[in-house]
Amino acid sequence: MHKSHKHKQHRNYTRKQLIRRDVIKKIALCLGILVPAIAVIMVMEYLDVNRQDPVVDVPPVDVVEQQVTTTTTVPEVEELSTLPLPKETYAYVGQPITFYFLNLTGYNSLEDIQVEVNTGGKGKVYEDRWEYTPTKAEKVEFEFIARNKKGTVVSEGTCIIKVKERSEKDNLTMLVIGDSTIEAGFETEYLLKFAEDDSYDISLLGTQTTPYLDNPYNRHEGRGGWRAEHYLTKSGFDGLINPFYNPTDRAFDFRYYMESQWYADVDCVCIQLGINDVFSAKNDKTLDETYMPAYIENMQSIINSIHEYDPDIKVIWHLILPGSTDEQKFMNAYQMSQTGARYKRNTYLANLEIIKIAENMENVYVVPTNAVLNTGTMAASSHGAVHPSKQGYEEIATQLYSYIRAIN
């Protein structure tokens, strides 16, 4: 039995009506998609606006790539600090003296301080430094005052610069002990150049040379990454042998070094250590209670060993070099393990302690290598966080050459 079908009647549309019908269908179709989409977006925006993100202490993984703006860390309590320069220092006629203001304060930018320098008209004051090239034997009183934006004095002190016009010795035998800043070889290379220009004879001792400088007379005891502790207590470190280590006493032994290298004598020993010793301190407490006591004790033991061999040896203790003012270099080199601002404070406070300790040590001289380095022109690579450029090494060597000519 067949069901009967009810036939649908078709309406005849004009062409204009058909076009209008198609347009309406397309609009309806678009609205069917668009309206729900708009609704979803509105709901998501509402949820996003009212969401509270959790606090996350972990830095992003790609910290090396992110751009960092240099910031200034100002202590919450601004206590008056002393000048990180020894009370007396030395210079030589014809050799320039340069003190960079930023290195003389605990601040990270000169924009935060106003500087006043009084030298009795000696030298020239620039925006970032004081420079003077003495032409005669004299005493120069360098007075430094730094004020914060409120006008409060936050750093002040005086350093007497004793200028000599001749050296007592016609020639000098010296040894330079240090970390990677000595291993680089530029500082000692400039020392030899300055001496040659002055027709002065400097002989450098050491088991290390710098191959790329191709100068067999440029000898030193510089080892990258080493601390005073390594020289004092280790037979070797990071693939390098410690020539000062006496295997019998298991300690730094300067007599053992001199005799095993067949060296007859030495006039002065320069020690440029400290960067690796205080670098990792994250706050003042750990710096004061852990890092600095170990560094000072190790340095005193090294110096005592040198003077046990010969008390007439002049030991020149280099103040710790400051780092770059560019925080990006610290991020690239160390990621989040250390910041430029923290390292600056570590070296600033450490140098104050070195000056205080060395005052009571016989035949120990503190050379202000910290003050003469332009930290705005450090090495271009990530090593420039704490390593000078060739220009920086020349600045340090200029200070050191002037100093050793004046005291020997």
FENURFEN-V525987 format. One record per helix or strand. SS is the DSSP state (helix for helix, strand for strand). FROM is the first residue (numbers start at 0). TO is the last residue. Records with the same first field share a line. If there is no record, write none. Layout:
SS: FROM-TO ; FROM-TO
This chain:
helix: 14-48 ; 100-103 ; 109-111 ; 179-182 ; 185-196 ; 210-212 ; 227-232 ; 253-259 ; 274-277 ; 283-308 ; 326-333 ; 339-357 ; 374-376 ; 381-384 ; 389-406
strand: 80-81 ; 87-91 ; 95-99 ; 112-117 ; 123-124 ; 128-132 ; 137-147 ; 152-163 ; 170-177 ; 200-204 ; 207-208 ; 218-221 ; 235-236 ; 239-240 ; 244-245 ; 250-251 ; 267-271 ; 313-317 ; 363-366 ; 377-377 ; 387-387
